[in-house]
């Protein structure tokens, strides 16, 4: 058995590919970059669920083996399970197949959840997806300034949402990208609140959108699939340290 690490992301996820290359440069090997399609379309799959836990053994289409017991860390950015219904399938059959694939993907991810950033949730493969109103409530609880949020079934009654002028990425207790905020006076209040928001959301890795109007900063939104490139090399160092416990930087 060989210990390995994984980066999981959709084919168009450039931030996942960027993180994969950066972590390899920092010596995190063997490291594999895999898409949901590669998992679903594997040549052989063995998935066991029992009283003593769950496990999987997969042989990828190119012959590479993948066993849950060998995986030491996962950067998880899977948003959805790929669904390729047969051409002649009915809508009901296609929906059923999609639900089965979602259940299988979630069970796979739960096998490696203890070593995963971000862990799967019943509300999302890489952490819970929330509405803007739900994020606003959590952000207010975390101490972030939140603009007025109006909930109404009437069209045209909601205030215009503020665009994010800046974004930061939270990894556990650290915030990356905060140095780009123009007003350093807000950092002692805003950045710790971003960490509290990630903790309330139950998400190790969280992107937080902020709006700066020249005088104050307010919350605009959050996502469990942030653009990791915002955090730069410092975030890659933090991910490497999280997975290995060893601080390594590129020389």
N, C-alpha and C positions, 0 to 999 in steps of 0.2 A: 504494500500500500504506500502511496506517495501523497504527501500533503500537498494541497493546491488551493488556490484562491480563484474566485470568479468575479467578473464584471458582467452583469446581466442588463441588457437594454435593447430597445427596438432598433431595427436596422438603420433608421434615419437619426438616431440619437448621437449627435456629434460630441456632446459632452461626455457620454459614456466612452466613446472611442478615445477622446482626449485623456480621460482619467486612466484608461487602460495603458496607453503609451507612457503617461507620466509615472504610473506605479511600477511599470516594468523598468523604467530608467532608474528608479530608486531601489531596484533589486528585489521586488516582490515577485518571486518566481517559484514554481511554475504558475503562471497566471493565464487564464483563458477568458476571451471575450465571446459571449454567447448571446444569441437572440432567442426569443420565445419559439420561433420557427425551428431552430436547431434542436430544441428540446422536444417539441411536438413531433417532428419528422425524423426522430432518431430511428436507427435500424432495429434496436431492441430495447425494451423497457421492462423493468421489474420493479414494482412498487408494492411495498408491504406495509400494512397497517395492522397493528396488534396491541395487546394490552401493555406491552413493554415499549411501545413507541412506534415510530414510522421510519422507513428507510427507502432508498431507491438505488438501483443500479441501472445505468443507461449506457448503451453503446451508440455513440453519435453516428451520423450517416457516413462520416469519413473514417470511422473505425476507432476513434478515441473513446476510452472508457471514462465513465463519470459515476462515482459512487458517493453517496451522501456522507459516508463515514470518513472519506478522505478530505472533505472540504473544510478548510480552516477559517475562511472568511469570504463574504459575499458583499459586493456593492450592488444592490438591487434597484434597478430602475425600470422594471417591467410594468407597463401600464395596462396591457390587455393580453389575453391569450389569442393567438392567431386562429381564425376560423376560415376554413376553405370547404364549404359544403359542396357535396356532389351536385352536378348540374341538374339532375333530375329529382333532387330532394324537394319535398314539400316545405312550406314555411314552418310548419310545426316540427318536422324532423330537423330542419336546420337550427331552429331555436333550441331543441333538445340537445343536439350535438354541441352547440355553443355552451350550454350550461354544464355539460359533462366535461368539456375541455377546461372550462373555468375552474371547476371543482378539482380536476386533476392538477392543474397548474398551482392552485392554492395549496394543495396537499404537498406537492413537491417543495414549494417554498417553505412550508411549515417544517419540513424535515431539517432544514438548515437555518431556521429562524434564530437559534441562539447565537449564531456567528454572523448574522446578517445586518447590514445597513442598507436600506431601511427594512424593517421586518414587515411581513405581510399582515394584513388585517382583513376581516370579513367585509370591510368597506373599501378594500383596494389592495392590489397585489404588492405595492411598495409603500403601504401606509394608507390611512383613511383619507378618502377624498371628501371634501366638505364644500358646502355652498358658501357663497361670499358672506351670507348672514351668519352662518356657523363660525366661520373664521373670524368675523368681526367680534362675536361674543367672546371667543377664546382670547383674541388679542386684547380686548378690554380687560379681561380677567388678569392677563399677564402684565398689564400696566402700560400698554402702548396707546398713544393717542389715536382714537378711532373717530372718523367723521360720522355725522348723523346717518343712520341707516334706516330707510323706510321700507316696510313690507306692506304691499297692497296688491290686490287683484286688479286694480284699475290701471290702465295703461297711462303713461305720461306723468305718474305721480311720484316716481322715484327720482331722487336727486342724481345729477350726473356724477358717475364714479370718477374719483381722482386717478389720473394716470401715475404709474410708478416712475419717479425720476431717478431713483436709486434702488439697488437690490443688494441684499447681503445673504450669505449662506451660513447657517448654524450647523456645526458638527459637535454634538454633545454640549459641552460647556464653553465652546469657543465660537466666535463670530469672525467671519472672513469677508473682506470687502468693505468693512466699515470705514476704512481710511478714505474712501471716496466721497463720503458725506461732506458737504461743504462747510457745515457748521460744527466744529469740534465740541462746542458747548453742550450739544444734545447727546453726545456719545455716552456719558456716564449713566444716563437714564434709558436711552433707547436700546443700546446693545444688550444690557442685562435683561431687558424686557423681551427681546427676541429669543434669548436663551430660555426664558420662562415659557414663552409661547411654544417652543419646540417640545419642552417637557410636558406641557399640558396636552399637546397633540399626540404625545406618545411616539415621537418621531426623532430618531437620532440625527437625521440630515434633513434640513428644512430651508427652503428659500423664502425670504420675506421681502415683500415689496414695500417701499417707503416713498412718500411724496414730500418734497421739500419746497415750500413756497417762498423761500427767502427769509422767512422768520421762524417757522416751526416745522416739525416733522410729524407726519401722520401715517398711519397704517393703510395700505391699499390692498393687500392680499398675501397669500402664502401658498406654497406648493411643496409636496414631497418629492418632486422631480425638478429641482432647480438647475439652472445652467451652472455647472460646477466651475466653469472657466472664470466666473466672477471671483472665486476665491484664489485663483492663481496657484503658484507653486506652494505657497504656505498651506493651502487646503490639501494638496497632494501629500505634503509632509505629514499633516495631521491624520489623513486616512492611512498612510503607511504606518504611522505610530500606533493607530488604533488596531490595525490588523496584526502587527508584530510585537508591539510593546517596545520597539527599538526606534529611537529618533534617527532618521536618515535623511540627508539632503543631497541633492545633486551637486557634484563638484564642478 
